[in-house]
């Protein structure tokens, strides 16, 4: 009896499949741009504010430079970003290591078809074709398998890719070092300016109040005609000039304190006080520039990054060559099929395969030439970086020397203005001209003091730029260290930097001389 079958099950499946595809298409077409709501934006703003300043130790004491630098390193958002990028690179390295393992694939499923898989047979020798349809497969069956496959070519490519990712981790660390160095340099500059603002703020406010009162008095004298008008107008002009200069300087100093608060990632409006300690002595410029250039060429993050990039380039060529070589794969699998017509429902198979892309093999000479060109580019870029590093170091040393000279001259000028103020106060009379002379000298002395603070801050900034140009690192504090531990590590590191940078050369230092210095 010939086999008969019905198309109804197939038509039902086709109908269901068509319906599912139509539903998917309708859902895809229904997607439209949806703007965020005000509530979502407000929640994001609230969450960001909470996260930006979360888990920070409160300011409970006057802050010295190591304390400020510790807060900048521990809480600065740019540093946190670089730290997270380093963690991400390490995570990608861990993922790439798994690519070197063999592939172990487990499959399980259910197979069905309609109609049944039936066929007739044809005998080659006799030419007789069977009159009945036969099948060796059930319509519905369960299958499962576990396959282990290892390809030597894939292993080689994955190995070099993992090595490249490992170098990317080191590049992320060098970039984090650079962020740390820049943060310390910016913090040093802002700290000394903010300290000057703190020292002079009250004096500037008091002098502005006196100058404003004197200006009102001069206007009253002018209105009452008690002094010749040219004289009283000149007096007002001098007072206004002093007031404008004082207000401008006060704004500059206040901005420095705000900048310092931002570097420490303090919430806007947070009040803090800096430790008003005596200004440390600034060392003389180092004369052994060749030794410092060698230090900079060996420690700068940019040059170390170029070293890792050269290794990545070399591994990229090795990876390309490995991918062009013949591949050998080993396969082993355990399989199961519930088909009742099989002699064995469970079996194991395996094999070894060799494959090669001949066109890829022919490209190896081209890859080698590209590798040589890339090496030359990397070397030229490294030489350009090295030249820039040496130039930055020499410019930083020159600026530091000029800043020391400027500080010396400004200090002398401030001392003269201070003595003039003392003389004006002792010679002050009851006349308006006498009061004007005192206010003028007070403003000049205060502005000179401001210039001295700025000159000292510039010298400290130039000092920090030398450290930045050399690529010095902070002594690594323990993981999850407190602010006090980070500040202590920064203090020790700065003392070590000063000894390394400003110590006399061997030809200059007497035998047995020990250089001990401490930087603030």
ZAKE-228821 format. One record per atom (N, C-alpha, C, CB): residue in one letter; x, y, z. Coordinates in steps of 0.05 Angstrom, whole numbers, plus 5000, padded with zeros to 4 digits. Glycine has a CB too. Example, Ala and Ser with C-alpha at 12.3 -4.5 7.8 and 13.67 -1.06 7.14 Angstrom:
BEGIN
a526448865156;a524649105156;a526449345156;a522649115181;s525749555142;s527349795143;s525850015157;s528249885114;
***
This chain:
BEGIN
x501749765000;x500050005000;x501850255000;x498150005025;x501550424980;x503250664979;x502850845003;x502850814953;x505050975010;x504951155033;x503451415025;x507751225043;x501651495042;x500151745037;x500651925061;x497051695035;x500752175055;x501152375076;x499452625071;x504152445078;x499152775091;x497453015090;x499153265092;x495253005112;x498453475078;x499853725079;x498753905102;x499653875053;x496753815116;x495553985136;x497554055159;x493153845149;x499153865170;x501053945191;x503054155181;x502453705202;x504054115156;x505954295145;x504754575142;x507054195119;x502254575132;x500954835128;x500454975155;x498254795113;x499754815175;x499354935202;x501955055212;x498354725221;x504254915208;x506755025218;x507555275202;x509054805214;x507055265176;x507655505159;x505955745168;x507255445130;x503455685175;x501755905184;x502756025210;x498855795187;x503555845229;x504555945254;x507156105251;x504955715274;x508856005233;x511356145228;x510956415216;x513255975210;x509056425196;x508456685183;x507256885203;x506456645160;x505656775221;x504456955242;x506657065260;x502356805258;x508556895268;x510656985286;x512457195272;x512456745295;x513157145246;x514757345232;x513257605229;x515457235204;x510657595223;x509157835220;x509057995247;x506257775211;x508757845269;x508757985295;x511458115301;x508057785318;x513657985293;x516258095298;x516658345281;x518457895291;x515758335256;x516058575238;x514358805249;x515158505210;x511958755258;x510358965269;x511559095294;x507458865276;x512758915311;x514059015335;x516459195328;x514858785354;x517959105308;x520259265299;x519559535288;x521959115279;x517459535272;x516559795260;x515359975281;x514559745238;x514459865304;x513160035324;x515060185341;x511459855342;x517760125339;x519760265355;x520060555345;x522460115355;x519960745363;x520161035356;x521961175376;x517361165354;x523161395369;x524861545388;x523161635412;x526161795375;x524261595436;x522861665461;x524661845478;x522061415477;x524062095481;x525762275498;x525462205527;x524962565494;x527562255542;x527562215571;x525662415584;x530362235583;x524462335605;x522562505619;x524062675640;x520362345633;x522662885649;x523863065669;x524362905695;x521963295675;x522662715701;x523062555725;x525662385723;x520662375731;x526062275699;x528462105695;x530962285697;x528361965668;x530962515684;x533262695686;x533762785714;x532762945668;x531562855729;x531862935757;x533062715774;x529263025768;x532262465770;x533362245785;x536262205778;x531761985778;x536962235752;x539762215745;x541562425758;x540062225714;x540562675759;x541962885772;x542362835801;x540563155768;x540262735815;x540462675843;x542462455848;x537762605854;x542262245832;x544162015835;x546962095830;x543361785817;x547462255810;x550162345803;x551362505826;x550262505777;x549762685837;x550762845860;x551462675883;x548663055868;x549862475889;x550462295911;x552962135906;x548062105916;x553362035881;x555661865875;x558262035874;x555261725849;x558062285865;x560462445862;x561862495888;x559862715849;x560362515910;x561562585935;x561162375956;x560462855945;x560562125947;x560061905966;x562661805978;x558561675952;x562461716003;x564661576017;x567161746018;x565261306003;x566862006024;x569162186028;x569362256057;x568862436010;x571862256067;x572262336094;x571862636097;x575162256103;x570462726117;x569963016120;x572463166127;x567763066142;x572463426121;x574763596128;x574463676157;x574963846109;x576263586174;x576063646203;x578463796214;x575763386218;x580363866197;x582764016207;x583864176184;x584863816218;x585564376191;x586964516169;x588664326152;x588764746181;x588664376126;x589864186107;x592564296099;x588064146083;x594664126102;x597264186089;x597364086061;x599564076106;x599564136047;x599764046019;x599463736017;x602364136007;x600763576033;x600363286031;x597463206035;x602163136051;x596063336053;x593263276058;x591563346033;x592163426083;x592063576022;x590663655998;x591163465975;x591363945990;x593763395971;x594463215949;x593262945953;x597463195947;x593062855978;x591862595984;x588962595976;x592162516014;x587562805983;x584662825976;x584362835945;x583363075988;x586162975932;x585962995903;x586362725890;x588063195892;x588262565900;x588862305888;x586662105895;x591562195898;x585562125919;x583561925928;x580761975917;x583561915958;x580062235914;x577362295907;x577062435880;x576262475928;x579262505866;x578962645841;x577662465820;x581762735831;x575662565806;x574062395787;x575762315763;x571662545778;x577662485754;x579262405731;x581062165739;x581062635722;x582062165763;x583761935772;x581961685775;x585162005799;x579561725786;x577761495788;x577161375760;x575161575802;x576861545740;x576261445713;x578561285703;x575661685694;x581061385706;x583361235696;x583660965712;x585961405699;x583060975737;x583260725753;x581260525742;x582760775783;x578860615736;x576760435725;x577560335697;x574060575724;x578860495681;x579760405655;x581960195658;x580860645639;x583660225678;x585660015684;x584259755692;x587560105705;x582259765708;x580759525716;x579359405692;x578659595738;x578259565674;x577059465650;x579059315633;x575759695635;x581459435629;x583559305613;x584359035625;x585959485611;x584459025652;x585158765665;x582958565660;x585658805695;x580358655661;x578158475655;x578258365627;x575558615661;x578858545608;x579058455580;x581358255576;x579558685561;x583558285591;x585758095591;x584757825601;x588158195607;x583257825623;x582257575634;x580457435614;x580757625660;x578857595599;x577057475579;x578657355556;x575057685568;x580757505547;x582357405524;x583857145530;x584357625516;x584457105556;x585856855563;x584156605557;x586656855592;x581456635559;x579756415554;x579756335524;x576856475563;x580456515507;x580556455478;x582656245472;x581056705462;x584656205489;x586756005484;x585955725492;x589256085499;x583655695506;x582755435514;x581455285490;x580855445538;x581455025490;x579954875469;x576954945471;x580354575473;x575654905449;x572754955448;x571254705457;x571855045420;x569654735477;x567954515487;x565054595483;x568654445517;x563754465464;x561054545456;x559154315463;x560954605426;x557154385479;x555054195487;x552454275473;x554654195518;x551154075460;x548654125445;x546553925455;x549154085415;x544154015456;x541853845462;x539453965449;x541453805493;x537753795438;x535353905425;x533353695416;x536254055400;x531353785404;x529153615394;x528753685365;x526553655411;x528653475348;x528453515319;x525853385310;x530853395304;x524453525293;x521953415281;x521753505252;x519453495297;x520253365236;x519853445209;x517253335199;x522153355190;x516153465178;x513653375166;x513953425136;x511153515178;x513453235118;x512852955125;x515252795133;x511552825101;x514952535136;x517052365145;x519252355124;x516052085151;x521852325132;x524052305114;x524252025102;x526752375129;x522851995079;x522651725066;x523751745038;x519751625065;x524851525028;x526051515001;x526051234990;x528951635001;x526351204964;x526650944951;x529650904946;x525050924925;x530350644940;x533150574935;x533550484907;x534050354955;x535950514897;x536750444870;x539250274872;x537150694852;x539050014862;x541349834863;x543149894839;x540449544863;x545649944844;x547550024823;x548049784804;x550250114836;x548549544815;x549349324799;x547049224781;x550349094816;x544749194793;x542449084777;x540749294764;x540748914795;x540949534772;x539249744761;x536449734769;x539449734732;x535849584790;x533049554799;x532449764820;x532649274811;x530149894816;x529250104835;x527049994852;x528350354820;x527250044878;x525149934896;x522550074891;x526049974924;x520349924895;x517750034890;x516450154915;x515949804880;x517750124938;x516650234963;x518550444974;x516150014984;x517350634989;x518950835003;x519750725030;x517351105006;x522150795038;x523250705063;x524450945078;x525450485058;x524650915104;x525851125121;x527650985141;x523651295135;x529751135149;x531551045170;x531651255193;x534350995159;x529751435192;x529751655212;x526951695222;x530951915201;x526651715248;x524051785260;x523352075254;x524051725290;x520752115254;x519852395249;x520552575273;x516852395245;x520352475297;x520952625321;x523252485335;x518452665339;x525252625342;x527552505356;x529052705373;x529452365336;x530352615393;x532052785410;x534952735404;x531452725441;x536552945404;x539352925398;x540953075420;x540053045370;x543452995424;x545253125443;x548153055435;x544653035472;x549953235441;x552753195435;x554553365452;x553353255405;x556953275456;x559053425470;x561553415453;x559553325499;x562453645442;x564653655423;x566953815435;x563753775397;x569353685434;x571753815442;x573453865418;x573353645463;x574154125412;x575654195388;x577854395396;x573754325367;x580254335386;x582454505391;x583954555365;x584354385413;x584254805358;x585554885333;x588255015339;x583755065316;x590354905329;x593055015335;x593355305325;x595154845323;x592155355301;x592255625290;x590755825307;x591155625261;x588355755316;x586855935334;x588255985360;x584055815339;x589655775370;x591155805395;x593356015392;x592255535404;x594855995369;x597056175365;x596056465362;x598556105340;x593856505347;x592756765344;x591756875371;x590456765323;x590356715386;x589356795412;x591656855432;x587456585424;x593756705430;x596056755448;x597257035443;x598256535443;x597757105418;x598857365413;x596857585419;x599857385384;x594257535415;x592257735422;x592257785452;x589457645412;x592557565468;x592557595497;x595057755505;x592557325510;x597357705492;x599757855499;x599358155493;x602157755483;x598058215471;x597458495465;x595658615485;x596258515437;x593658475494;x591858575515;x593358615541;x589458385519;x595258445547;x596858485571;x598458745570;x598758245576;x599558805546;x600959055543;x599059295544;x602459065516;x596559255535;x594559465538;x593959525568;x591959385524;x594059325585;x593759365613;x596059545624;x593759095629;x598459495615;x600759655623;x600559945613;x603359525615;x599459975588;x599060245578;x597060395595;x598160225548;x594860255603;x592960385621;x594160465647;x590560195626;x596060305657;x597460385682;x599160625678;x599160145692;x600560645655;x602160885650;x600461135647;x603860835624;x598161105634;x596461335632;x595361425659;x594061275613;x594861225676;x594061295704;x596261435718;x593161045719;x598761355714;x601061495726;x601161785717;x603661345719;x600661825691;x600762095680;x598562265693;x600462095650;x596162155697;x594062305710;x594862385738;x591462145710;x596062195752;x596962255780;x599062485780;x598262005793;x600962475762;x602962685760;x601762955754;x605062615740;x599862955735;x598563215728;x596863315752;x596763175704;x595563135766;x593863225789;x595663345810;x592262985800;x597963215816;x599763325836;x600863595828;x602063135841;x601563625802;x602563885793;x600464105795;x603563865763;x597964045786;x595764235788;x595164305818;x593264135774;x595264095834;x594664145863;x596764315876;x594463875878;x599264275870;x601364445881;x600964735873;x604164345871;x600364785848;x599865055838;x597565185852;x599465055808;x595265045853;x592865155866;x593165185896;x590464985859;x594665005909;x594865015938;x596265275947;x596364775949;x598465335935;x599965575944;x598565825937;x602765575932;x597065835916;x595466075910;x593166095929;x594366055881;x591965875936;x589765885955;x590665955983;x588265615955;x593065865990;x594165946016;x594766246017;x596765786022;x595766355995;x596066645994;x593366785996;x597466725968;x591266675984;x588666795986;x587666796015;x586666645969;x588166576029;x587266556057;x588766756074;x587766266067;x591366796069;x592966976086;x592167266081;x595866936080;x591467336057;x591067616050;x588167696049;x592367686024;x586267506049;x583467566046;x582467766066;x581867316047;x582967716092;x581967896113;x583268176111;x582567786140;x585768186104;x587168446102;x586068606078;x590168416099;x585568466056;x584468606033;x581668716039;x584368416009;x579968556052;x577268646059;x577368886077;x575768416072;x579168886097;x579369116116;x580269366101;x581269046139;x582269336083;x583269566069;x581169666049;x585869496054;x579569486037;x577469576019;x575369736034;x576169336005;x574769646058;x572769796075;x573770066082;x572069636100;x576370086089;x577570356095;x577570526071;x580370316107;x578370406048;x578470566023;x575770676015;x579670406000;x573670506018;x570970586011;x570070816030;x568970346013;x570670796056;x569971006074;x571371266068;x570570926104;x573971246061;x575471486053;x574371606028;x578471416049;x573471436009;x572271545984;x569771695990;x571771315964;x568071586007;x565571726015;x566271996028;x563871556033;x568271996045;x569072246058;x570072446038;x571272186079;x571572356018;x572572545998;x570272665982;x574472405979;x568272505976;x565872605961;x564372815978;x564072375953;x564272766004;x562972956022;x564473226023;x562672846051;x567273196024;x568873446024;x568573595998;x571873366028;x568373445975;x567973575949;x565273715949;x568073375926;x563173595959;x560473715959;x560373965977;x558373515968;x561873965998;x561774196017;x563874406009;x562374096045;x565574345989;x567474545980;x569774606000;x566174795973;x570574406015;x572574446036;x575374426024;x572274256058;x575774326000;x578374295987;x578074375958;x579474005989;x580274475946;x580174525917;x579274275902;x582974625907;x577574325882;x576374095867;x578573925854;x574474195847;x580574035840;x582573855827;x583973675848;x584674025813;x584473785872;x585873625892;x584073395902;x586773805915;x581573465908;x579773255919;x579073045897;x577273385930;x578973125872;x578472935850;x580872745847;x577873075824;x583272855849;x585672695847;x585772495870;x588272865847;x584872585893;x584772405916;x582772175911;x583872565942;x580372245900;x578472035893;x579471845872;x575772155884;x580971955852;x582071785831;x583971585842;x583371955810;x585671665861;x587671495873;x586271275889;x589571655891;x584171345904;x582671155920;x581270945902;x580571295937;x580071045880;x578670855862;x580670665849;x577171015840;x583070765841;x585070585830;x585870365850;x587570745822;x586170445875;x586970245896;x584670045900;x587570395922;x582170145900;x579869965904;x579669765882;x577270125907;x579969855857;x579669675834;x581869455834;x579869835807;x584369545840;x586569345841;x586069145864;x589169485846;x585269235887;x584769045909;x582568855903;x584169205935;x580368945891;x578168765884;x579068565863;x575768935874;x580568655844;x581568465823;x583268245836;x583068615801;x585068325854;x586868125866;x585267935884;x589068265883;x583268035898;x581667865915;x580167655898;x579668035931;x579167735875;x577767545857;x579667325848;x576567695833;x582067405841;x584067205832;x584566995854;x586667335824;x584867095879;x585466915901;x583166735908;x586267085926;x580766845907;x578366685913;x578066465892;x575866855914;x578566525867;x578366315846;x580366095851;x578866435819;x582766155861;x584765945867;x583665755888;x587366075877;x582265855908;x581265675929;x578965505918;x580165845953;x577365615900;x575265455888;x576465235870;x573365635871;x578565305856;x579865105839;x581064875856;x582165235822;x582264955879;x583364745897;x581164565907;x584864875920;x578864675914;x576564515924;x575664325902;x574364695933;x575664405877;x574764235855;x576764005852;x574564385829;x579364065854;x581363855852;x581063645874;x584263975853;x580263725898;x579763535919;x577063405918;x580063675946;x575463485898;x572763375894;x570963435918;x572863075889;x571263665930;x569563755951;x566963855940;x570863965969;x564663815953;x562163925943;x562364225941;x559763845962;x561264355920;x561464645918;x560264785942;x559864735892;x561764985951;x560865135975;x561965026001;x557965135976;x563564806000;x564664696024;x566864876035;x565764416019;x566664936061;x568665116073;x570964946084;x567365276097;x573465026078;x575764886088;x577965096093;x576764666068;x579865016111;x582065196118;x584665056112;x581865276148;x586565206102;x589265096096;x591065146120;x590465216070;x592864966125;x594764986147;x596765216141;x596264726152;x596665426157;x598365656153;x601065616166;x597065916164;x602765456152;x605465396163;x607565576148;x606165096159;x609865606160;x611965766146;x612665646119;x614465786164;x613065826100;x613765736073;x616465586073;x613865966053;x616565346062;x619065196062;x621165326043;x618664906053;x623665286049;x625765396032;x625765246005;x628465366046;x626165395984;x626265275957;x629165215950;x625065475936;x629764975941;x632564905934;x633465045909;x632864595931;x636065045905;x637265165881;x636864975857;x640265225885;x637165085834;x636864925809;x639064725807;x636865115784;x638364475799;x640364265796;x642064325772;x639063995793;x644664275775;x646564325753;x647064075736;x649164425764;x646363845747;x646863585733;x644563515715;x647463355753;x644163665693;x641863625676;x642063355661;x641663845656;x644363265655;x644563005640;x643462775657;x647562945632;x644062775683;x643062565700;x639962585701;x644262595729;x638862835703;x636062865704;x634762785677;x635263145711;x636062835655;x634962745629;x634862445628;x636762855606;x636862305638;x636762015639;x634461915656;x639461895649;x633962045678;x631761975696;x629162005681;x631762135722;x628862235667;x626362295653;x625862095630;x626362585642;x627962035616;x627661845593;x626961565602;x630261835577;x627661495627;x627061225637;x624361215652;x629261135655;x623361445661;x620961445679;x618461565667;x621661585704;x618761725646;x616361865636;x614261665625;x617162055614;x611761695633;x609661505624;x609361495593;x607061575636;x609761725580;x609461725551;x611461535537;x609762005540;x613961535547;x615961375534;x615561075542;x618761465543;x614761025566;x614160745573;x611860645557;x613560725604;x609860815552;x607660735535;x608560665507;x605560955534;x610560815497;x611660755470;x613060485470;x613560965461;x614360405492;x615660145495;x613559925492;x617160115521;x611259965505;x609159755504;x607859755476;x606959805525;x607659985464;x606559995437;x608359845417;x606160285428;x610959865421;x612859725403;x612459425407;x615759795410;x611959335431;x611459045436;x608858965423;x611458985465;x606759135424;x604259075412;x604559045382;x602159285419;x606159225370;x606659215341;x607958955333;x608259455332;x610058875348;x611458625343;x609558385345;x613858595362;x607858385366;x605958165368;x603858165347;x604658175396;x603158405337;x601158415316;x602258285290;x600458705310;x604858325285;x606058195261;x606157895266;x608858305256;x606957805290;x607057515296;x604257395293;x608157465324;x602157545302;x599457435300;x598657415271;x597557625315;x599357615255;x598657595226;x600057365213;x599257865212;x602557325220;x604057105208;x602856835217;x607057115215;x602156815243;x601056565253;x598356505239;x600656585283;x596756715234;x594256665220;x594556575191;x592556915221;x596956625180;x597456545152;x598556265150;x599356735139;x599556145172;x600655885171;x598555665170;x602455835196;x599255425161;x597255205161;x596155155189;x598454955149;x593555085190;x592355035216;x591854735220;x589755185218;x592254645244;x591754365251;x589654375273;x594354215260;x587554215269;x585354205289;x584853915297;x582854325278;x584353885323;x583753625335;x580853635345;x585753545358;x579253435337;x576453435345;x575653165357;x574653495320;x574253165379;x573152935391;x570353005400;x574952835416;x568452815395;x565652875402;x564252615412;x564152995378;x562552645431;x560752435440;x557952515433;x561052395472;x556452345418;x553852415407;x551752215416;x554052435376;x549252315416;x546952145422;x544652225404;x546052185452;x543252025394;x540952065377;x538851855385;x541652045346;x536451945391;x534351765400;x533051605377;x532151915415;x533951645352;x532851515329;x532951205334;x534351595304;x530551075334;x530450785340;x531550615318;x527750705347;x531850735294;x532950575272;x535950545272;x532050695245;x537350695289;x540250685290;x541050425305;x541350925305;x543350325296;x544450085309;x545450155337;x546749965293;x546850385340;x547750495365;x546750785368;x550950485368;x545450835389;x544451105394;x546551295405;x542051095412;x548651185416;x550851345427;x553451255414;x551051315458;x555051455406;x557551395393;x559551615397;x557151335363;x562051565391;x564251765393;x565651785366;x566251685415;x566252025358;x567752065334;x569952265339;x565952145310;x571952275322;x574252455325;x575752475299;x576052365347;x577552665298;x579052705274;x581252915277;x577252775251;x583052915257;x585153115255;x584953235228;x588052995260;x585053505227;x584753645201;x587053835198;x582053785199;x587953855173;x590054045166;x588954225144;x592653905157;x589154495148;x588154675128;x590054915125;x585354785136;x590155015101;x591955245095;x590755415074;x594755145087;x590955685078;x590155875058;x592655955043;x588656125071;x592855865018;x595355905003;x595756204997;x595255754977;x593556354993;x593956644988;x594956785013;x591256764980;x594156685037;x595256805062;x598156745064;x593756695086;x598956505057;x601856435057;x603456625039;x602356145049;x602356685016;x603756864997;x603957145007;x602356854970;x602257225027;x602357495037;x604457545059;x599657575048;x605857335067;x607757355089;x609957565083;x609057085096;x611157565059;x613257775053;x612058055055;x614357735025;x609658095047;x608358355049;x608058435078;x605658365035;x607258235095;x607058285123;x609658365136;x605858045138;x611858245128;x614458305139;x615258595131;x616558105129;x614758665106;x615358945098;x613759145113;x614958985067;x611159085118;x609459265133;x610459285162;x606559175133;x611559065173;x612559065200;x615059245202;x613358785208;x616759235182;x619159405183;x618359705181;x621059335160;x616359765165;x615460045163;x614260135189;x613360075140;x612659955202;x611460025228;x613560075249;x609459815236;x615659905249;x617859945268;x619160215265;x619859715265;x619560295240;x620860555236;x619060785245;x621460595206;x616460755241;x614560955250;x614560965281;x611660895240;x614560735294;x614660725323;x617160855334;x614360435334;x619360795321;x621960895331;x622061205327;x624260765316;x621061295304;x621061585300;x619261735320;x620061655271;x616961605326;x615161735346;x616461735373;x612461585346;x617861515380;x619161505406;x621361715408;x620261225411;x622861745386;x625061945386;x623862225389;x626661935361;x621562275376;x620262545379;x619362585407;x617962565359;x618262375420;x617362395447;x619762445466;x615862145456;x621962305461;x624262335478;x625362625476;x626462135470;x625462735452;x626363005448;x624463195463;x626563075418;x621863155461;x619963325475;x620363305505;x617063255468;x620963065515;x621363025544;x623763185554;x621662735551;x625963165539;x628463305547;x627963605546;x630863225529;x626563695525;x625963985523;x624264075546;x624564045496;x622163925553;x620463995575;x622064015601;x618163795578;x623863825605;x625463835630;x627264075631;x627163585632;x628564145609;x630264385610;x628664635612;x631964385584;x626364645599;x624664885601;x623664915630;x622264875582;x622864685642;x621964695670;x624164785689;x620864415679;x626564695685;x628864775702;x629365075698;x631364615695;x629265165673;x629765455667;x627565625680;x629765505637;x625065535678;x622865685690;x623165695721;x620165565683;x624165475732;x624465475761;x626665665769;x625165185771;x628865675754;x630965875760;x629966155757;x633365835742;x628366215736;x627266485733;x625266545755;x625966505706;x623766345764;x621766395785;x623266455811;x619966155789;x625466315817;x626966385841;x628066665840;x629266185844;x629066745816;x630067025814;x627867225817;x631467055786;x625567165805;x623267355808;x622367375837;x620967265790;x622367145851;x621467145879;x623367315896;x621366855890;x625967295890;x627967455905;x627467755901;x630767385897;x626967835877;x626468125871;x623868215883;x626568175841;x621768055881;x619168135891;x619268155922;x616967935883;x620767975934;x621067985964;x622468245972;x622667735974;x624468325957;x625868575963;x623968815960;x628268615945;x622368805938;x620369025934;x618269035956;x619068985906;x617368795965;x615368795986;x616568896012;x614368505990;x619068846017;x620368946041;x620569256041;x623168826045;x621169366017;x621369656015;x618569786019;x622469735987;x616469666007;x613869776011;x612869756040;x611869625992;x613669546053;x612969516081;x614269736098;x613769236092;x616769806092;x618170016107;x616970286100;x621170006100;x616170326075;x614870586067;x612270616082;x614370596037;x610770396085;x608270416100;x608770486129;x606770146098;x610770366141;x611470436169;x612170726171;x613770256179;x613670836152;x614371116153;x611871296150;x616471186131;x610071226131;x607671386126;x605971386151;x606171276102;x605671166164;x604071156189;x605271326211;x603770876198;x607871326213;x609171486234;x608971786228;x612071406238;x608871856202;x608772136194;x605972236188;x610572186171;x603972066194;x601272136187;x600272386202;x599371906191;x598972566188;x597872806201;x594872786201;x598873076186;x593572986212;x590672986212;x589473076186;x589673176234;x591073166167;x590073266142;x589173026124;x592273426127;x587473086105;x586472876086;x588772766070;x584372996067;x590772936063;x593072836047;x594572626063;x594873066039;x594772656089;x596172456105;x594772186105;x596572556133;x592072196108;x590571946107;x590771816080;x587671996114;x590671976058;x590971866032;x593671726029;x590672086011;x595771846039;x598471736036;x598671466050;x600571926046;x597371446074;x597471196088;x595970976073;x596271226117;x593571056063;x591970856048;x593470766023;x589270966041;x594670956009;x596270895985;x598470695992;x597471145973;x599970746013;x602170576021;x601170306031;x603870706043;x598870306044;x597770046053;x596969876028;x595370086071;x595770006009;x594969865985;x597469765970;x593270035966;x599469935968;x601969855954;x603269625968;x603870095951;x603369635995;x604669426010;x603069166008;x604969506040;x600469186009;x598768946006;x599068825979;x595869006013;x599068995958;x599468885931;x602268765928;x599069105910;x604168875940;x606868765939;x606968495953;x608968955952;x605568475976;x605368225990;x603868015973;x603868256017;x601868105958;x600467925940;x602367825918;x598068075927;x603968015907;x605867935887;x607867735897;x607268175875;x608667765923;x610567585934;x609367305937;x611467675962;x606767295945;x605467035947;x605166905919;x602667065960;x604467065899;x604266955872;x606966865862;x603067175853;x609067015867;x611666935858;x612566675872;x613767165864;x611866655898;x612566405912;x610966165901;x612166435942;x608366215895;x606666005883;x607765925856;x603766095881;x608666125840;x609766065814;x612365895817;x610366325798;x613965955837;x616365795841;x615665515849;x618165935862;x613665485867;x612765215875;x611665065851;x610665235897;x610165205834;x609065085810;x611264995791;x607165275795;x613265165787;x615565085770;x617064855782;x617465325766;x617364855809;x618564625823;x617064365816;x618664675853;x614364385818;x612664145813;x612864065784;x609864205820;x613264255765;x613464185737;x616064035732;x613364435720;x618164085747;x620563925744;x619963635752;x622864045762;x618563595774;x617863325782;x616163195760;x616363325809;x614263345749;x612563245728;x614163165704;x610363445721;x616063335696;x617763275673;x619463035677;x619463515666;x620262975702;x621862745708;x620262485709;x623362785734;x617662505712;x615962275714;x616062125740;x616762085693;x616462285762;x616562155789;x613762045797;x617562355810;x613861825812;x611361705821;x611061725851;x611361405813;x608561735860;x608061735888;x608461445899;x605061835894;x609561425922;x609861165935;x607061035938;x611261185963;x606760795926;x604060675926;x603060625955;x604060405911;x600860755963;x599760695990;x598260425989;x597760925998;x597660316012;x596160066013;x593460096000;x595859956041;x592359875990;x589659875978;x587659956000;x588959595966;x585760125992;x583760226011;x585060376034;x582059996021;x587260516028;x588660666049;x586960916057;x591460756040;x587360996082;x585961236091;x587361486080;x585861246122;x586161716084;x587361966075;x589962016089;x585462206079;x590161956114;x592661996129;x594861826118;x592261936159;x594261576110;x596361406098;x597261496071;x595261116096;x595261596055;x595961696028;x597661956031;x593461766012;x596962126050;x598562376055;x601362306064;x597162556076;x601662106081;x604362026090;x605961916067;x604161816113;x604761766049;x606161656026;x607061886007;x604361466010;x605262086003;x606062315987;x608362475999;x603562505982;x608262506025;x610362656039;x613062516036;x609662686069;x613062246040;x615562096036;x616562116008;x615161806044;x614662095989;x615462105960;x616762365953;x613062045942;x615562585963;x616662855957;x619462895969;x614763075967;x619862785993;x622462806005;x624562645988;x622462706034;x623762415978;x625462255961;x625962395935;x624261985956;x623962515923;x624262655897;x626262885900;x621562765887;x625963045922;x627763275926;x630663185929;x626963435950;x631062965943;x633762865946;x634962765920;x633862635966;x633262655903;x634262555877;x634662775857;x632262345866;x632962985858;x633063195838;x635063415844;x630263305834;x635063505869;x636563745876;x639163685891;x634863935892;x639763425894;x642363365906;x644663445888;x642563055913;x646863535898;x649163605881;x650263365867;x651363745897;x651463405844;x652663185829;x654963075844;x653463275801;x655962835837;x658162715851;x660662875851;x658662435840;x661063015829;x663563185828;x663363425846;x664063275799;x660763505853;x660463745869;x660263685899;x657963905860;x659063455905;x658563385933;x661063275946;x656263175935;x661763375970;x664063265984;x663562985994;x664863446008;x665662835999;x665462566008;x663962546034;x668262436010;x662062366035;x660562326060;x658262516064;x662362336083;x657762696045;x655562886048;x652862756044;x655863126028;x651062806062;x648362696060;x646362926055;x647562536085;x644762906035;x642863116029;x640163036041;x642563165998;x639263186060;x636663136072;x634863376067;x636963076103;x632563326056;x630763546049;x627863446053;x631163656021;x626163636058;x623363566061;x621763786047;x622463556091;x619963696029;x618363886013;x615563886025;x618263805984;x614364126023;x611564156032;x609864166008;x611264396051;
***
